[in-house]
Structures are given as C-alpha cells and as structure tokens.
Amino acid sequence: KICRDVVLFHGVTVGKRLSGSKERPDGMPVIEEGVLVGAGAVVLGPVTVGAGSIIGANTVVTKDVPPGSIVTGPPPVYRTGAFLRSDLG
C-alpha cells in the first residue's frame, strides 16, 4: 500500500516477500503519507515506512522505519525521529 504524498524516484522497487508475517500475511510493504524514496532504493517485505520518512538512494529496507526517520545505506543506517518532511518548509 502506498499512501498519499509519497515521492518515488526512478528505479525504486517496492515488493513483497514470499512469506509474510503474522500481522501481514500478504508480505507487502506499507509506505505511509509524505515519504520520499530515493532513486534505486528497495523496500521489501511486510514492513511499514512511517509518515514523513526519507529513504536514501540505493538503500535496501527490510525492517520497519519509524515516522520521521532517515534511512541511508548500504548497509542501512536508521536515524529515527530525525524530523518530518513537513518541517522543511
């Protein structure tokens, strides 16, 4: 599921895993409102990318991302509670 006001740059992959979790057996990611996903990034499996987060270019996300976080990599480095994109102006 991809919510409103999400920016996906070119070459982004959003996909499911073959086996999901108990909470989300479909194995599909959820990208909440206001998320920016950089070029070439990959979001896989039953993960939630929290509202207002930023996923850097070429980052592979396989764990939940709290709202307002920045994830860069590889390997992925999670900076939680950094800010919300709405704070930028």
CYANA upper distance limits for C-alpha pairs under 8 A (distance plus 0.5 A):
  1 LYS  CA     28 MET  CA      7.90
  1 LYS  CA     29 PRO  CA      6.98
  1 LYS  CA     30 VAL  CA      5.26
  1 LYS  CA     31 ILE  CA      6.75
  2 ILE  CA      6 VAL  CA      7.72
  2 ILE  CA     30 VAL  CA      6.51
  2 ILE  CA     31 ILE  CA      5.37
  2 ILE  CA     32 GLU  CA      6.95
  2 ILE  CA     33 GLU  CA      8.36
  3 CYS  CA     30 VAL  CA      8.38
  3 CYS  CA     31 ILE  CA      6.61
  3 CYS  CA     32 GLU  CA      5.65
  3 CYS  CA     33 GLU  CA      5.59
  3 CYS  CA     34 GLY  CA      8.49
  4 ARG  CA     32 GLU  CA      7.94
  4 ARG  CA     33 GLU  CA      5.58
  4 ARG  CA     34 GLY  CA      7.29
  5 ASP  CA     33 GLU  CA      6.12
  5 ASP  CA     34 GLY  CA      5.30
  5 ASP  CA     35 VAL  CA      7.62
  6 VAL  CA     31 ILE  CA      8.24
  6 VAL  CA     32 GLU  CA      8.13
  6 VAL  CA     33 GLU  CA      6.51
  6 VAL  CA     34 GLY  CA      5.53
  6 VAL  CA     35 VAL  CA      5.39
  6 VAL  CA     36 LEU  CA      6.39
  6 VAL  CA     37 VAL  CA      8.36
  7 VAL  CA     34 GLY  CA      8.06
  7 VAL  CA     35 VAL  CA      6.87
  7 VAL  CA     36 LEU  CA      5.23
  7 VAL  CA     37 VAL  CA      6.56
  8 LEU  CA     12 VAL  CA      6.99
  8 LEU  CA     36 LEU  CA      6.78
  8 LEU  CA     37 VAL  CA      5.47
  8 LEU  CA     38 GLY  CA      7.04
  8 LEU  CA     39 ALA  CA      7.90
  9 PHE  CA     37 VAL  CA      6.77
  9 PHE  CA     38 GLY  CA      5.84
  9 PHE  CA     39 ALA  CA      5.22
  9 PHE  CA     40 GLY  CA      8.08
 10 HIS  CA     38 GLY  CA      8.25
 10 HIS  CA     39 ALA  CA      5.56
 10 HIS  CA     40 GLY  CA      7.05
 11 GLY  CA     39 ALA  CA      6.11
 11 GLY  CA     40 GLY  CA      5.04
 11 GLY  CA     41 ALA  CA      7.69
 12 VAL  CA     37 VAL  CA      7.89
 12 VAL  CA     38 GLY  CA      7.81
 12 VAL  CA     39 ALA  CA      6.34
 12 VAL  CA     40 GLY  CA      5.25
 12 VAL  CA     41 ALA  CA      5.48
 12 VAL  CA     42 VAL  CA      6.36
 13 THR  CA     40 GLY  CA      7.73
 13 THR  CA     41 ALA  CA      6.92
 13 THR  CA     42 VAL  CA      5.20
 13 THR  CA     43 VAL  CA      6.74
 13 THR  CA     44 LEU  CA      8.39
 14 VAL  CA     29 PRO  CA      7.73
 14 VAL  CA     42 VAL  CA      6.50
 14 VAL  CA     43 VAL  CA      5.37
 14 VAL  CA     44 LEU  CA      6.51
 15 GLY  CA     28 MET  CA      6.80
 15 GLY  CA     29 PRO  CA      7.40
 15 GLY  CA     43 VAL  CA      6.97
 15 GLY  CA     44 LEU  CA      5.54
 15 GLY  CA     45 GLY  CA      6.93
 16 LYS  CA     20 GLY  CA      8.36
 16 LYS  CA     26 ASP  CA      8.04
 16 LYS  CA     27 GLY  CA      5.42
 16 LYS  CA     28 MET  CA      4.97
 16 LYS  CA     29 PRO  CA      7.19
 16 LYS  CA     44 LEU  CA      6.08
 16 LYS  CA     45 GLY  CA      5.07
 16 LYS  CA     46 PRO  CA      7.37
 17 ARG  CA     27 GLY  CA      5.74
 17 ARG  CA     28 MET  CA      7.58
 17 ARG  CA     44 LEU  CA      6.95
 17 ARG  CA     45 GLY  CA      5.13
 17 ARG  CA     46 PRO  CA      7.82
 18 LEU  CA     27 GLY  CA      7.29
 19 SER  CA     25 PRO  CA      7.57
 19 SER  CA     26 ASP  CA      8.04
 19 SER  CA     27 GLY  CA      6.48
 20 GLY  CA     24 ARG  CA      6.37
 20 GLY  CA     25 PRO  CA      4.81
 20 GLY  CA     26 ASP  CA      5.99
 20 GLY  CA     27 GLY  CA      4.23
 20 GLY  CA     28 MET  CA      7.96
 20 GLY  CA     45 GLY  CA      7.32
 20 GLY  CA     46 PRO  CA      6.40
 21 SER  CA     25 PRO  CA      5.56
 21 SER  CA     26 ASP  CA      8.34
 21 SER  CA     27 GLY  CA      7.08
 21 SER  CA     46 PRO  CA      7.02
 24 ARG  CA     28 MET  CA      7.85
 24 ARG  CA     46 PRO  CA      6.59
 25 PRO  CA     46 PRO  CA      8.35
 26 ASP  CA     46 PRO  CA      8.00
 27 GLY  CA     45 GLY  CA      5.57
 27 GLY  CA     46 PRO  CA      4.93
 28 MET  CA     44 LEU  CA      7.92
 28 MET  CA     45 GLY  CA      5.86
 28 MET  CA     46 PRO  CA      5.30
 28 MET  CA     47 VAL  CA      7.77
 29 PRO  CA     43 VAL  CA      7.54
 29 PRO  CA     44 LEU  CA      6.94
 29 PRO  CA     45 GLY  CA      6.02
 29 PRO  CA     46 PRO  CA      5.19
 29 PRO  CA     47 VAL  CA      5.28
 29 PRO  CA     48 THR  CA      6.34
 29 PRO  CA     49 VAL  CA      8.28
 30 VAL  CA     46 PRO  CA      7.93
 30 VAL  CA     47 VAL  CA      6.79
 30 VAL  CA     48 THR  CA      5.23
 30 VAL  CA     49 VAL  CA      6.75
 31 ILE  CA     35 VAL  CA      7.44
 31 ILE  CA     48 THR  CA      6.45
 31 ILE  CA     49 VAL  CA      5.35
 31 ILE  CA     50 GLY  CA      7.26
 31 ILE  CA     51 ALA  CA      8.07
 32 GLU  CA     48 THR  CA      7.85
 32 GLU  CA     49 VAL  CA      6.51
 32 GLU  CA     50 GLY  CA      5.95
 32 GLU  CA     51 ALA  CA      5.26
 32 GLU  CA     52 GLY  CA      8.17
 33 GLU  CA     50 GLY  CA      8.21
 33 GLU  CA     51 ALA  CA      5.41
 33 GLU  CA     52 GLY  CA      6.99
 34 GLY  CA     51 ALA  CA      6.14
 34 GLY  CA     52 GLY  CA      5.11
 34 GLY  CA     53 SER  CA      7.67
 34 GLY  CA     85 ARG  CA      7.41
 35 VAL  CA     49 VAL  CA      8.08
 35 VAL  CA     50 GLY  CA      7.98
 35 VAL  CA     51 ALA  CA      6.39
 35 VAL  CA     52 GLY  CA      5.30
 35 VAL  CA     53 SER  CA      5.44
 35 VAL  CA     54 ILE  CA      6.31
 35 VAL  CA     55 ILE  CA      8.32
 35 VAL  CA     85 ARG  CA      8.27
 36 LEU  CA     52 GLY  CA      8.01
 36 LEU  CA     53 SER  CA      7.02
 36 LEU  CA     54 ILE  CA      5.33
 36 LEU  CA     55 ILE  CA      6.70
 37 VAL  CA     41 ALA  CA      7.13
 37 VAL  CA     54 ILE  CA      6.51
 37 VAL  CA     55 ILE  CA      5.21
 37 VAL  CA     56 GLY  CA      6.87
 37 VAL  CA     57 ALA  CA      7.69
 38 GLY  CA     54 ILE  CA      8.26
 38 GLY  CA     55 ILE  CA      6.36
 38 GLY  CA     56 GLY  CA      5.39
 38 GLY  CA     57 ALA  CA      4.61
 38 GLY  CA     58 ASN  CA      7.59
 39 ALA  CA     56 GLY  CA      8.10
 39 ALA  CA     57 ALA  CA      5.21
 39 ALA  CA     58 ASN  CA      6.85
 40 GLY  CA     57 ALA  CA      6.12
 40 GLY  CA     58 ASN  CA      5.07
 40 GLY  CA     59 THR  CA      7.90
 41 ALA  CA     55 ILE  CA      7.73
 41 ALA  CA     56 GLY  CA      7.39
 41 ALA  CA     57 ALA  CA      5.77
 41 ALA  CA     58 ASN  CA      4.69
 41 ALA  CA     59 THR  CA      5.23
 41 ALA  CA     60 VAL  CA      6.36
 41 ALA  CA     61 VAL  CA      8.40
 42 VAL  CA     58 ASN  CA      7.52
 42 VAL  CA     59 THR  CA      6.73
 42 VAL  CA     60 VAL  CA      5.17
 42 VAL  CA     61 VAL  CA      6.58
 43 VAL  CA     47 VAL  CA      8.42
 43 VAL  CA     60 VAL  CA      6.57
 43 VAL  CA     61 VAL  CA      5.30
 43 VAL  CA     62 THR  CA      6.86
 44 LEU  CA     60 VAL  CA      8.20
 44 LEU  CA     61 VAL  CA      6.78
 44 LEU  CA     62 THR  CA      5.90
 45 GLY  CA     62 THR  CA      6.78
 47 VAL  CA     62 THR  CA      7.05
 47 VAL  CA     63 LYS  CA      6.20
 47 VAL  CA     64 ASP  CA      5.35
 47 VAL  CA     65 VAL  CA      8.21
 48 THR  CA     63 LYS  CA      8.22
 48 THR  CA     64 ASP  CA      5.43
 48 THR  CA     65 VAL  CA      6.67
 48 THR  CA     66 PRO  CA      8.44
 49 VAL  CA     53 SER  CA      7.44
 49 VAL  CA     64 ASP  CA      6.43
 49 VAL  CA     65 VAL  CA      5.17
 49 VAL  CA     66 PRO  CA      7.10
 49 VAL  CA     67 PRO  CA      7.61
 50 GLY  CA     64 ASP  CA      8.27
 50 GLY  CA     65 VAL  CA      6.06
 50 GLY  CA     66 PRO  CA      5.37
 50 GLY  CA     67 PRO  CA      4.27
 50 GLY  CA     68 GLY  CA      7.21
 50 GLY  CA     69 SER  CA      8.06
 51 ALA  CA     66 PRO  CA      8.30
 51 ALA  CA     67 PRO  CA      5.23
 51 ALA  CA     68 GLY  CA      6.75
 51 ALA  CA     84 LEU  CA      8.26
 52 GLY  CA     67 PRO  CA      6.46
 52 GLY  CA     68 GLY  CA      5.35
 52 GLY  CA     69 SER  CA      7.83
 52 GLY  CA     83 PHE  CA      8.24
 52 GLY  CA     84 LEU  CA      5.31
 52 GLY  CA     85 ARG  CA      5.56
 52 GLY  CA     86 SER  CA      7.75
 53 SER  CA     65 VAL  CA      8.10
 53 SER  CA     66 PRO  CA      8.10
 53 SER  CA     67 PRO  CA      6.25
 53 SER  CA     68 GLY  CA      5.00
 53 SER  CA     69 SER  CA      5.16
 53 SER  CA     70 ILE  CA      6.23
 53 SER  CA     71 VAL  CA      8.48
 53 SER  CA     83 PHE  CA      8.41
 53 SER  CA     84 LEU  CA      7.14
 53 SER  CA     85 ARG  CA      7.47
 54 ILE  CA     68 GLY  CA      8.10
 54 ILE  CA     69 SER  CA      6.84
 54 ILE  CA     70 ILE  CA      5.28
 54 ILE  CA     71 VAL  CA      6.83
 54 ILE  CA     85 ARG  CA      8.43
 55 ILE  CA     59 THR  CA      7.20
 55 ILE  CA     70 ILE  CA      6.48
 55 ILE  CA     71 VAL  CA      5.42
 55 ILE  CA     72 THR  CA      6.73
 56 GLY  CA     70 ILE  CA      7.96
 56 GLY  CA     71 VAL  CA      6.47
 56 GLY  CA     72 THR  CA      5.24
 56 GLY  CA     73 GLY  CA      7.61
 57 ALA  CA     72 THR  CA      7.79
 57 ALA  CA     73 GLY  CA      8.45
 58 ASN  CA     73 GLY  CA      7.53
 58 ASN  CA     74 PRO  CA      7.70
 59 THR  CA     71 VAL  CA      7.83
 59 THR  CA     72 THR  CA      6.20
 59 THR  CA     73 GLY  CA      5.44
 59 THR  CA     74 PRO  CA      6.11
 59 THR  CA     75 PRO  CA      8.00
 59 THR  CA     76 PRO  CA      6.71
 60 VAL  CA     73 GLY  CA      7.85
 60 VAL  CA     74 PRO  CA      7.45
 60 VAL  CA     75 PRO  CA      8.29
 60 VAL  CA     76 PRO  CA      7.14
 61 VAL  CA     76 PRO  CA      7.62
 65 VAL  CA     69 SER  CA      7.15
 65 VAL  CA     71 VAL  CA      8.36
 65 VAL  CA     78 TYR  CA      8.09
 65 VAL  CA     80 THR  CA      8.25
 66 PRO  CA     80 THR  CA      6.76
 66 PRO  CA     81 GLY  CA      7.66
 67 PRO  CA     80 THR  CA      8.08
 67 PRO  CA     81 GLY  CA      7.19
 67 PRO  CA     84 LEU  CA      8.08
 68 GLY  CA     80 THR  CA      7.21
 68 GLY  CA     81 GLY  CA      5.54
 68 GLY  CA     82 ALA  CA      6.31
 68 GLY  CA     83 PHE  CA      5.37
 68 GLY  CA     84 LEU  CA      5.01
 68 GLY  CA     85 ARG  CA      7.75
 69 SER  CA     78 TYR  CA      7.48
 69 SER  CA     79 ARG  CA      6.00
 69 SER  CA     80 THR  CA      4.85
 69 SER  CA     81 GLY  CA      5.59
 69 SER  CA     82 ALA  CA      5.78
 69 SER  CA     83 PHE  CA      7.07
 69 SER  CA     84 LEU  CA      8.06
 70 ILE  CA     78 TYR  CA      6.58
 70 ILE  CA     79 ARG  CA      5.63
 70 ILE  CA     80 THR  CA      7.04
 70 ILE  CA     82 ALA  CA      7.16
 71 VAL  CA     76 PRO  CA      6.69
 71 VAL  CA     77 VAL  CA      5.97
 71 VAL  CA     78 TYR  CA      5.15
 71 VAL  CA     79 ARG  CA      6.70
 72 THR  CA     76 PRO  CA      5.79
 72 THR  CA     77 VAL  CA      5.82
 72 THR  CA     78 TYR  CA      7.42
 73 GLY  CA     77 VAL  CA      6.34
 83 PHE  CA     87 ASP  CA      7.29
 84 LEU  CA     88 LEU  CA      8.15
